[in-house]
Amino acid sequence: MENKTCEDRIEKELKERIEDFKHALKGDWEYFNDGCSYENFIDWLNSYALAYDDDSHHRAKRLELSYGGPQDYFLFFEDGAIEYHFLDWYDGAKRELYGEDYEIMSEVRDWLDY
């Protein structure tokens, strides 16, 4: 089995995360096929994400999705920028969001900062 770097894997991981958020924002709970019924987006997010809190290192809000190997999260900066970070055992990659990905995660930020 070939060991891929985080840089090799980040696009696929980001695409899957964005797809999840896209369906959750629409209230399309059947997409998740987990047998759960959610009241709204925040109810779903409470079961999907680990935490949403200040990240003093990056001076941003951090939406933690997984921790360990691999770890991934979104950073929401005061200037409006949004980044996705994917890390796995001493390796990491990040992407600044643009276009539809940015629009979807901006809507997530609106829900989180209500």
C-alpha positions in Angstrom: 0.0 0.0 0.0 1.3 3.4 -1.0 1.6 6.0 1.7 0.1 9.2 0.5 1.0 12.6 2.0 -1.7 14.9 3.4 -1.1 17.1 0.4 -2.0 14.1 -1.8 -5.2 13.4 0.3 -6.5 16.9 1.2 -8.6 17.5 -1.9 -10.6 14.3 -1.4 -11.0 14.9 2.3 -12.2 18.5 1.8 -14.6 17.5 -0.9 -16.2 14.9 1.4 -16.5 17.4 4.3 -18.0 20.1 2.1 -20.5 17.6 0.7 -21.6 16.7 4.3 -22.1 20.3 5.2 -23.9 21.0 1.9 -26.5 18.3 2.7 -26.8 19.2 6.3 -27.5 22.9 5.5 -30.3 21.7 3.2 -31.7 19.5 5.9 -31.2 16.4 3.8 -30.8 14.0 6.7 -31.3 10.9 4.5 -28.0 11.6 2.9 -26.2 10.6 6.1 -27.9 7.2 6.3 -27.2 7.1 10.1 -30.8 6.5 11.1 -30.9 9.7 13.1 -33.5 12.4 12.9 -32.2 16.0 13.5 -34.1 19.0 14.5 -32.0 21.4 12.5 -28.5 22.1 11.3 -27.1 22.8 14.8 -28.6 19.6 16.1 -26.8 17.7 13.3 -23.5 19.7 13.9 -23.5 18.8 17.6 -23.3 15.1 16.6 -20.9 15.7 13.7 -18.2 18.0 15.1 -16.0 17.8 18.2 -15.8 21.4 19.1 -16.1 25.0 18.0 -13.9 27.4 19.9 -11.2 30.1 19.8 -7.8 28.9 18.3 -5.3 31.2 19.9 -2.4 29.9 17.7 -4.2 30.9 14.5 -6.2 33.8 16.0 -9.4 32.4 14.5 -12.4 30.3 15.4 -11.8 26.6 14.9 -14.4 24.0 14.0 -12.8 20.7 15.0 -14.1 17.7 13.1 -11.7 14.9 14.0 -8.6 14.5 16.2 -5.7 12.1 16.2 -4.7 10.5 13.0 -6.1 11.9 10.9 -7.2 15.3 12.2 -9.1 17.9 10.3 -10.7 21.2 11.1 -11.9 24.5 9.6 -10.5 27.9 10.7 -12.7 31.0 10.4 -10.7 34.2 10.5 -12.0 37.7 11.4 -11.1 39.1 8.0 -13.6 36.5 6.4 -11.0 34.0 5.2 -11.8 30.3 5.8 -9.2 27.5 5.7 -9.4 23.7 5.9 -6.6 21.8 7.6 -5.9 18.1 7.3 -3.2 16.5 9.4 -2.0 12.9 9.9 1.0 11.8 11.9 3.7 14.5 11.5 2.3 15.7 8.2 -0.2 18.3 7.3 -1.8 20.3 4.5 -4.2 23.3 4.3 -6.4 25.0 1.8 -7.9 28.4 1.7 -11.5 28.2 0.6 -13.0 29.9 -2.5 -16.1 29.7 -4.6 -18.8 27.3 -3.6 -16.8 25.7 -0.8 -16.3 29.2 0.7 -20.0 30.0 0.3 -21.1 26.8 2.1 -18.7 27.2 5.0 -19.7 30.9 5.3 -23.2 29.8 5.8 -21.9 27.4 8.5 -20.1 30.3 10.2 -23.3 32.2 10.2 -25.1 29.4 12.0 -22.2 29.1 14.5 -22.0 32.9 15.2 -25.7 33.5 15.6 
